[in-house]
């Protein structure tokens, strides 16, 4: 039995303007792919396959791409490859826009990541964790020098 995941992106997808230079531009609907799609992207065997897979998993639609007759071209992988063949500079610009969405989506960043329990204690959040111990090798202020480590037993 084989399964296939449909191309989907997060509900927080956003339109990105891609300037190709020479008065040429397009808009891409970019979002974070699902976890399964990200795993597929990371399993790529080459850099080119990785970039193509990441773009294909992240871009859901486009605007401003037309054929020779001036008709809108639907977004799909062969059309995207044709765009890159016609406008080689588009690959780097589309990839940069996709990377920006993959890295900067704030809803994916947890405000209160748990810290591991110390000595079997309870978990605390980064926001509520307060250190009560002072380390002799850590200065208490930016101007205080770090003490040299002693080599004495």
Secondary structure, DSSP 8 states (H G I E B T S, - for coil): --------B-TT-EEEEEEEETTEEEEEEE--B-HHHHHHHHT-SSHHHHHHHHHHHHEEEEES-B-TTS-B----HHHHHHHHHH-THHHHHHHHHHHHHHHH-GGGS-SS-EE--STT---EETTT-------TTS-SSTTS---------
